Amino acid sequence: MSKKDLITRQTDNENRRTVLINSTNKAKDLWPTLEKKAYQLNNNYFANLTNEETVVFKKILLKINETTF
């Protein structure tokens, strides 16, 4: 991402072991396109599921996420 000029890296002045990573304007400009593509992919993933199955699946993923992180 750094090579594509999407992020910048900066050493933290308070803790030299920490590297601060920020998105560039180029990355911010890409966000709407990426968001639209992610929405389309999600729709494709859930296309064969009923609404109820989708809701249950998302609840399970949230529960897994809560216990993992």
C-alpha positions as CSV (number, residue, x, y, z in Angstrom):
1,M,0.0,0.0,0.0
2,S,2.9,2.2,0.7
3,K,4.3,1.7,-2.8
4,K,0.9,2.6,-4.3
5,D,0.9,5.8,-2.3
6,L,-2.2,4.8,-0.3
7,I,-0.6,5.1,3.1
8,T,2.1,7.0,4.9
9,R,4.3,5.7,7.7
10,Q,5.7,7.9,10.5
11,T,7.6,6.9,13.6
12,D,5.8,8.0,16.8
13,N,7.8,10.7,18.6
14,E,6.7,9.4,22.0
15,N,7.5,5.7,21.3
16,R,10.1,5.1,18.6
17,R,9.1,1.4,18.3
18,T,5.6,2.5,17.2
19,V,4.9,3.3,13.6
20,L,1.9,5.5,12.8
21,I,0.1,4.6,9.6
22,N,-2.3,7.1,7.9
23,S,-4.3,6.9,4.7
24,T,-3.4,9.3,2.0
25,N,-5.9,11.5,0.0
26,K,-5.5,9.0,-2.9
27,A,-6.7,6.2,-0.6
28,K,-9.6,8.4,0.7
29,D,-10.6,9.1,-2.9
30,L,-10.8,5.3,-3.6
31,W,-13.1,4.7,-0.6
32,P,-16.5,5.2,-2.3
33,T,-15.5,2.8,-5.1
34,L,-14.2,0.2,-2.7
35,E,-17.3,0.5,-0.5
36,K,-19.6,0.0,-3.6
37,K,-17.6,-3.1,-4.6
38,A,-17.7,-4.6,-1.1
39,Y,-21.5,-4.0,-1.0
40,Q,-21.8,-5.9,-4.4
41,L,-19.7,-8.8,-3.2
42,N,-21.7,-9.1,0.0
43,N,-24.9,-9.2,-2.0
44,N,-23.4,-12.0,-4.2
45,Y,-22.3,-14.0,-1.1
46,F,-25.8,-13.9,0.4
47,A,-27.8,-14.2,-2.8
48,N,-28.7,-17.8,-2.2
49,L,-29.7,-17.3,1.5
50,T,-33.0,-16.2,2.8
51,N,-33.3,-13.0,4.8
52,E,-33.6,-15.1,8.0
53,E,-30.5,-17.2,7.1
54,T,-28.5,-14.0,6.4
55,V,-29.5,-12.5,9.8
56,V,-28.6,-15.6,11.6
57,F,-25.2,-15.9,9.8
58,K,-24.3,-12.3,10.6
59,K,-25.2,-12.8,14.2
60,I,-23.0,-15.8,14.4
61,L,-20.1,-13.9,12.8
62,L,-20.6,-11.1,15.3
63,K,-20.5,-13.5,18.2
64,I,-17.4,-15.2,16.9
65,N,-15.8,-11.7,16.5
66,E,-16.7,-10.7,20.0
67,T,-15.1,-13.9,21.5
68,T,-12.0,-13.8,19.3
69,F,-11.0,-10.1,19.6
